[in-house]
């Protein structure tokens, strides 16, 4: 497999990987550390409440959007780079009887198809780290937020200069590691876009649980569905060292997972 050279190719490789059914088997329904429990923690910390309009960036198959709409009574727009995900998410919304609260669109997070100040909150889980244009995406988050609105992020954190070699290739890029940044770097990217960080939390234990889960499910699938792994291009010989390296990187503080809330300044200059 050749290394992707352009931002567009990186996005394409990542999104193609996440349409594979085997990814769901390995990562679970939520596709991110912490699962729905951490999504609910993010929503509560954001202060999401009924009647608000929320944007989920990189909405995938709609798991988070459906959870927010069903639990909090909000209207959610989901945007994802992959048309297949958009179709699956819209189908899931209809099946759940929430189609009136949910709309899914296929677009790039760096070019959001919404007017200025359209949303009360923006949610982005475990994907900002994969964006080649993180700064551009942050500018778009800020643009579509109303003054005083907030963006809530859960994401992989990493010090790229200290990552072991096993965590810097394409597989690590797809698994949200190779392009991740330290928590303060995310805060700086958001600050440059006009979003002031008001709250952070470490959830490194969620990353460890995800690594353990992937390892256990790989062992099971190796016995029960080896062809599915092979068809998805999963290199079982390489998977073990990558997971071991990831576990070690969490232990030494190089790799982790975090929650971050940032706020757009109000028009009167207040912080909200």
NUTORVEX-579683 format. One record per residue (C-alpha): x, y, z. Coordinates in Angstrom, 1 decimal. Example, Ala and Ser with C-alpha at 12.3 -4.5 7.8 and 13.67 -1.06 7.14 Angstrom:
NUTORVEX-579683
px;py;pz
12.3;-4.5;7.8 .
13.7;-1.1;7.1 .
END
This chain:
NUTORVEX-579683
px;py;pz
0.0;0.0;0.0 .
1.4;3.3;-1.0 .
1.5;6.3;1.3 .
-1.1;8.9;0.4 .
0.5;12.2;-0.6 .
-2.4;14.7;-0.9 .
-5.0;15.8;1.7 .
-7.7;14.6;-0.6 .
-6.1;11.1;-0.9 .
-5.7;11.0;2.9 .
-9.4;11.8;3.4 .
-10.4;9.2;0.8 .
-8.3;6.4;2.3 .
-9.6;7.2;5.8 .
-13.2;7.3;4.7 .
-12.9;4.2;2.6 .
-11.5;2.3;5.6 .
-14.4;3.4;7.8 .
-17.0;2.1;5.4 .
-15.7;-1.4;5.9 .
-18.1;-3.6;8.1 .
-15.0;-5.0;9.9 .
-14.4;-1.5;11.4 .
-17.7;-1.7;13.1 .
-17.0;-5.2;14.4 .
-13.7;-4.0;15.9 .
-14.7;-0.6;17.2 .
-18.3;-1.1;18.1 .
-21.4;1.0;17.3 .
-19.9;4.4;18.3 .
-16.6;4.1;16.4 .
-14.8;6.1;19.2 .
-13.3;5.5;22.6 .
-15.8;6.0;25.5 .
-18.8;5.1;23.4 .
-22.2;6.5;24.1 .
-21.4;7.2;27.7 .
-18.7;9.7;26.7 .
-21.0;11.2;24.1 .
-23.6;11.9;26.8 .
-20.9;13.4;29.0 .
-19.9;15.6;26.1 .
-23.5;16.7;25.5 .
-24.1;17.4;29.1 .
-20.9;19.4;29.4 .
-21.9;21.4;26.3 .
-25.2;22.2;27.9 .
-27.3;20.8;25.0 .
-31.0;21.1;25.6 .
-34.3;20.7;23.8 .
-35.1;23.1;21.0 .
-31.4;23.7;20.0 .
-30.0;23.1;16.6 .
-26.8;21.0;16.7 .
-24.3;20.2;14.0 .
-22.4;16.9;14.1 .
-19.2;17.0;12.0 .
-18.1;13.6;10.6 .
-21.5;12.1;11.6 .
-20.6;8.6;10.2 .
-23.5;6.2;10.4 .
-25.5;8.6;12.6 .
-25.0;7.0;16.0 .
-24.2;10.2;17.9 .
-26.8;12.3;16.0 .
-29.5;9.8;16.8 .
-28.5;9.7;20.4 .
-28.6;13.5;20.8 .
-31.9;13.9;19.0 .
-33.6;11.1;21.0 .
-32.1;12.0;24.4 .
-32.2;15.8;24.3 .
-34.9;16.6;21.8 .
-32.6;18.7;19.6 .
-32.5;19.0;15.8 .
-29.3;17.6;14.4 .
-27.6;18.2;11.1 .
-25.0;15.6;10.4 .
-22.3;16.1;7.7 .
-19.9;13.4;6.6 .
-17.3;13.0;3.8 .
-18.8;9.7;2.7 .
-22.0;9.3;0.8 .
-22.5;5.7;2.0 .
-22.4;6.9;5.6 .
-24.9;9.7;4.8 .
-27.3;7.1;3.3 .
-27.0;4.7;6.2 .
-27.5;7.5;8.8 .
-30.6;8.8;7.1 .
-32.0;5.3;6.9 .
-31.3;4.8;10.6 .
-33.1;8.1;11.4 .
-36.1;7.0;9.5 .
-36.1;3.6;11.2 .
-35.9;5.3;14.6 .
-38.8;7.6;13.8 .
-36.5;10.7;14.1 .
-36.3;11.7;10.5 .
-38.0;15.0;11.4 .
-35.2;15.9;13.7 .
-32.2;14.7;11.6 .
-30.8;15.7;8.3 .
-27.5;14.2;6.9 .
-25.4;15.7;4.2 .
-22.3;14.6;2.3 .
-19.7;17.3;2.4 .
-16.2;18.1;3.5 .
-15.8;19.5;7.1 .
-13.5;22.1;5.7 .
-16.3;23.5;3.5 .
-19.5;23.2;5.5 .
-22.7;23.8;3.5 .
-24.4;26.0;6.2 .
-24.9;29.7;6.7 .
-23.1;31.7;9.3 .
-24.3;31.4;12.9 .
-26.7;28.6;12.1 .
-26.1;26.3;15.1 .
-26.2;26.5;18.9 .
-23.6;23.7;19.2 .
-21.1;21.8;17.1 .
-20.0;18.2;18.0 .
-17.0;16.4;16.5 .
-16.0;13.1;17.9 .
-12.7;11.3;17.2 .
-12.2;12.9;13.8 .
-10.6;16.3;14.0 .
-7.4;14.4;14.6 .
-7.7;12.8;11.1 .
-8.3;16.1;9.2 .
-5.4;17.3;7.1 .
-6.8;20.8;7.4 .
-7.5;21.1;11.1 .
-7.2;24.8;11.1 .
-9.6;25.2;8.2 .
-12.1;22.9;9.8 .
-11.9;25.0;13.1 .
-12.6;28.2;11.1 .
-15.7;26.5;9.7 .
-16.8;25.3;13.2 .
-16.6;28.9;14.4 .
-18.3;30.4;11.3 .
-21.5;28.2;11.6 .
-21.8;28.7;15.4 .
-24.0;31.5;16.7 .
-22.2;34.0;19.0 .
-21.9;32.3;22.4 .
-22.4;28.9;20.9 .
-20.0;26.1;21.8 .
-18.1;23.3;20.1 .
-17.6;20.0;21.9 .
-14.8;17.6;20.8 .
-13.7;14.2;22.0 .
-10.5;13.2;20.3 .
-7.3;11.3;20.3 .
-4.3;13.3;21.8 .
-0.7;12.5;20.9 .
2.7;14.0;20.9 .
3.7;13.2;17.3 .
7.4;13.7;17.9 .
7.4;10.9;20.5 .
5.2;8.3;18.8 .
6.8;5.0;18.1 .
7.3;4.0;14.5 .
4.4;1.5;14.6 .
2.0;4.5;15.2 .
3.0;6.7;12.3 .
2.0;4.8;9.2 .
-1.3;4.8;7.2 .
-3.0;2.2;9.6 .
-2.2;4.5;12.5 .
-3.5;7.5;10.5 .
-6.8;5.8;9.8 .
-7.1;4.7;13.4 .
-6.8;8.4;14.5 .
-3.3;8.3;15.9 .
-0.7;9.4;13.4 .
-2.3;12.9;12.8 .
-3.4;13.5;16.4 .
-2.0;16.4;18.4 .
-1.6;17.3;22.1 .
-4.6;18.7;23.9 .
-3.1;22.2;24.1 .
-2.4;22.1;20.3 .
-6.1;21.5;19.6 .
-7.0;24.4;22.0 .
-4.5;26.6;20.0 .
-6.1;25.6;16.7 .
-9.5;26.5;18.0 .
-8.3;29.7;19.5 .
-6.9;30.9;16.2 .
-10.4;30.4;14.8 .
-12.0;32.5;17.5 .
-13.0;29.6;19.8 .
-11.9;29.9;23.4 .
-11.4;26.7;25.3 .
-13.5;26.7;28.5 .
-13.3;23.1;29.7 .
-11.1;20.0;29.2 .
-11.1;16.5;30.6 .
-8.7;13.6;30.2 .
-10.2;10.2;29.3 .
-7.1;8.2;28.6 .
-8.7;5.1;30.2 .
-11.2;5.1;27.3 .
-8.3;4.7;24.9 .
-7.0;1.8;26.9 .
-10.4;0.1;26.9 .
-10.6;0.6;23.1 .
-7.2;-1.0;22.5 .
-8.1;-4.0;24.7 .
-11.5;-4.3;22.9 .
-9.8;-4.3;19.4 .
-7.3;-6.9;20.5 .
-10.0;-9.2;21.9 .
-12.2;-8.8;18.8 .
-9.3;-9.4;16.5 .
-8.5;-12.7;18.2 .
-12.2;-13.7;17.9 .
-12.5;-12.7;14.3 .
-9.2;-14.5;13.5 .
-11.0;-17.7;14.5 .
-14.5;-17.0;13.2 .
-14.2;-14.7;10.2 .
-10.6;-14.7;8.9 .
-11.8;-14.1;5.3 .
-13.6;-10.9;6.4 .
-10.4;-9.6;7.9 .
-8.4;-10.5;4.8 .
-10.9;-8.9;2.5 .
-10.7;-5.7;4.6 .
-6.9;-5.7;4.3 .
-6.3;-6.2;8.0 .
-2.7;-7.3;8.5 .
-2.9;-9.5;11.6 .
0.8;-9.8;11.9 .
1.2;-6.1;12.1 .
-1.9;-5.5;14.3 .
-0.3;-7.0;17.4 .
2.8;-4.7;17.5 .
0.6;-1.7;16.7 .
-1.7;-2.4;19.6 .
1.2;-3.1;21.9 .
2.8;0.2;20.9 .
-0.5;2.1;21.4 .
-0.9;0.6;24.9 .
2.6;1.6;25.8 .
2.2;5.1;24.4 .
-0.9;5.6;26.6 .
1.1;4.4;29.6 .
3.9;6.9;29.1 .
1.6;9.8;28.3 .
2.4;10.1;24.6 .
-1.1;9.0;23.6 .
-4.5;9.5;25.1 .
-8.0;10.7;24.7 .
-9.7;13.9;25.8 .
-12.8;16.0;25.9 .
-12.7;19.7;25.1 .
-15.3;22.5;25.1 .
-14.7;25.8;23.3 .
-16.9;28.8;23.0 .
-17.4;31.5;20.3 .
-17.3;35.0;21.6 .
-20.6;36.8;21.9 .
-21.2;39.8;19.8 .
-21.0;42.2;22.7 .
-17.5;40.9;23.5 .
-18.5;38.8;26.4 .
-17.4;35.2;26.7 .
-20.9;33.8;27.7 .
END
